[in-house]
Amino acid sequence: MHPAFSVIFFTVSSGVGYGLLALIGALGAIGVLPADRAFGLTGIALALVAVTAGLLSSTVHLGHPERAWRALSQWRTSWLSREGVAAVVTYIPACGLAAAWLWPESYGGAGWIIGWASAVMAMVTVYCTAMIYRSLATIPEWANGWTVINYLTLALASGAVWLTALKSAFGVTAGAMDTIALVSLVLAWCFKLAYWRHIDTAEPTTTLESATGLGRFGQVRLLEAPHTEDNYLLKEMGYQVARRHAAKLRFYAQGFAFLLPGILIAAAMNLDGVGAALAAIAASLSITVGLLIERWLVFAQARHVVTLYYGRTTP
């Protein structure tokens, strides 16, 4: 698929934002995070800014962005619509969480309920985003079980790294956050490697024979190309990236998204003050760059089965 930057930015920015919001809500509810008002409100605001920026950027890819609101009405059948509804609903507990963090005495025991509601809705929205791609059976690189788990773990890993940076910048004590960030990075890395292994080794579910229905007569080959040059479908649905370039980009994605943030967070754990803050902030920037590369590959390496009709032996 053609990697549109608006969609790449949307999935990365909203993933970071929802991951950050989920962790603030859940860890705040169980008392892992300090009750520092400036820290909590800044974290929630940062999460909502990232989410909102991502959602707004997603409309750039639409032919008529002004009609985006209509997608909300198809929630019974469309994962895109469900994502939109979940995204809108998530703002309610998120704003409630900010209020509970600002005036904890007014909310009492209800604060933990709001925290968990924010965390659950944030992850539900990420799940709906992942299912938009997981449900597309015509794109084998997305229509597999690794897609959803990758979106969820990468959102949590990036959110954890950003929360660690926020914690270090404010100088608050939350030692468990460093461990959570490191563990989430390792898990996300493992699942990403599993995803790449799957798309590299999986047998094609659709072939030229099955696509044309002529497999019973033997091997099918293209007699004559339907077009003398690439058309819109091939440019959008059959975008190709050279194997050597993909391998190089995977190397960079792993370095920036997983390895370097892990090293920087480990360094921050052994530093104090400004040094720890700078290392943690560098880790958050690194994972963001790494995820932009990773997400570009997710789209660039995905090919629609329609390309079979244009001479590709596999989609």
Residue pairs with C-beta under 8 A, 6 or more apart in sequence:
1 139
1 236
1 237
1 239
1 299
1 300
1 302
1 303
1 304
2 235
2 236
2 237
2 239
2 299
3 239
3 296
3 299
3 300
4 61
4 299
6 57
6 58
6 60
6 61
7 57
7 58
7 61
7 299
8 292
8 295
8 296
8 299
9 53
9 54
9 57
9 292
10 54
10 55
10 57
10 58
11 54
11 129
11 151
11 295
12 54
12 158
12 288
12 291
12 292
12 295
13 50
13 51
13 53
13 54
13 57
14 50
14 51
14 54
14 55
14 58
14 87
14 125
14 126
14 129
15 54
15 126
15 129
15 151
15 154
15 155
15 158
15 159
15 291
16 50
16 155
16 158
16 159
16 162
16 288
16 291
17 46
17 47
17 48
17 49
17 50
17 51
17 52
17 53
17 54
17 159
18 47
18 51
18 90
18 122
18 123
18 125
18 126
18 155
18 159
19 122
19 126
19 154
19 155
19 156
19 157
19 158
19 159
19 160
19 162
20 43
20 46
20 47
20 50
20 158
20 159
20 162
20 163
21 44
21 47
21 48
21 51
21 90
21 94
21 118
21 119
21 122
21 159
22 118
22 119
22 120
22 122
22 123
22 155
22 156
22 159
23 119
23 156
23 159
23 160
23 163
23 180
24 33
24 40
24 43
24 44
24 47
24 97
24 115
24 118
24 163
25 93
25 94
25 97
25 114
25 115
25 116
25 117
25 118
25 119
25 122
26 115
26 116
26 119
27 33
27 163
27 174
27 176
27 177
27 180
28 40
28 97
28 101
28 111
28 115
29 111
29 112
29 113
29 115
29 116
29 119
30 112
32 174
32 176
32 177
33 39
33 40
33 172
33 174
33 177
34 172
34 173
34 174
35 101
35 104
36 170
36 172
37 101
37 102
38 170
39 166
39 167
39 170
39 172
40 98
40 101
40 102
41 98
41 101
41 102
42 166
42 170
43 163
43 166
44 94
44 97
44 98
44 101
45 98
46 162
46 166
47 94
47 159
48 91
48 94
51 87
51 90
55 87
59 65
59 68
62 68
68 84
71 78
71 80
71 81
71 84
72 81
72 84
72 85
72 88
73 81
74 80
74 81
75 81
75 82
75 84
75 85
79 128
79 131
79 132
79 135
80 132
82 128
82 131
83 125
83 128
83 129
83 131
83 132
86 121
86 124
86 125
86 128
87 125
89 121
90 118
90 121
90 122
90 124
90 125
93 114
93 117
93 118
93 121
94 118
94 121
94 122
96 114
96 117
96 118
97 114
97 115
97 118
99 106
99 107
100 106
100 107
100 110
100 111
100 114
100 115
101 111
104 111
107 114
123 152
123 155
126 151
126 152
126 155
127 148
127 151
127 152
129 151
130 147
130 148
130 150
130 151
130 152
131 148
133 139
133 142
133 147
134 142
134 143
134 144
134 145
134 147
134 148
135 143
136 142
136 143
137 143
138 304
138 305
138 306
138 315
139 302
139 303
139 304
139 305
139 315
140 199
140 202
140 204
140 205
140 206
140 303
140 305
140 315
141 199
141 298
141 301
141 302
141 303
142 298
142 302
143 205
144 195
144 198
144 199
144 202
146 191
146 194
146 195
146 198
147 195
149 191
150 188
150 191
150 192
150 195
153 184
153 187
153 188
153 191
154 188
154 192
154 257
154 291
154 294
156 184
156 188
157 181
157 184
157 185
157 187
157 188
157 258
157 287
158 287
158 288
158 291
160 177
160 180
160 181
160 184
160 185
161 181
161 185
161 261
161 265
161 280
161 283
161 284
161 287
162 284
162 287
163 177
163 181
164 177
164 178
164 181
164 265
164 268
164 280
164 283
164 284
165 277
165 280
165 281
165 283
165 284
167 174
167 177
167 280
168 268
168 276
168 277
168 279
168 280
168 281
169 277
169 280
169 281
171 273
171 277
178 265
178 268
178 269
181 261
181 265
181 283
182 262
182 265
182 266
185 258
185 261
185 262
185 265
185 287
186 258
186 262
188 257
188 258
189 254
189 257
189 258
192 253
192 254
192 257
192 258
192 294
196 250
199 301
204 314
204 315
206 305
206 308
206 315
207 215
207 308
207 313
207 314
208 220
208 221
208 222
208 308
208 313
209 215
209 219
209 220
211 305
211 308
211 309
212 220
212 308
212 309
214 220
222 310
222 311
225 310
225 311
226 309
226 310
227 234
227 310
230 238
233 304
233 306
233 307
233 310
234 307
234 310
237 303
237 304
237 306
237 307
238 303
238 304
238 306
238 307
238 310
238 312
239 299
239 300
239 303
240 303
241 249
241 297
241 300
241 301
246 297
246 300
246 301
249 293
249 296
249 297
250 297
252 290
252 293
253 290
253 291
253 293
253 294
253 297
254 290
255 290
256 286
256 287
256 289
256 290
256 293
257 286
257 287
257 289
257 290
257 291
257 293
257 294
258 287
258 290
260 283
260 286
260 290
261 283
261 284
261 286
261 287
261 290
262 283
264 279
264 280
264 282
264 283
264 286
265 279
265 280
265 283
267 279
268 275
268 276
268 277
268 279
268 280
268 283
269 276
271 279
303 312
303 315
304 315
305 315
306 315
307 315
308 314
308 315
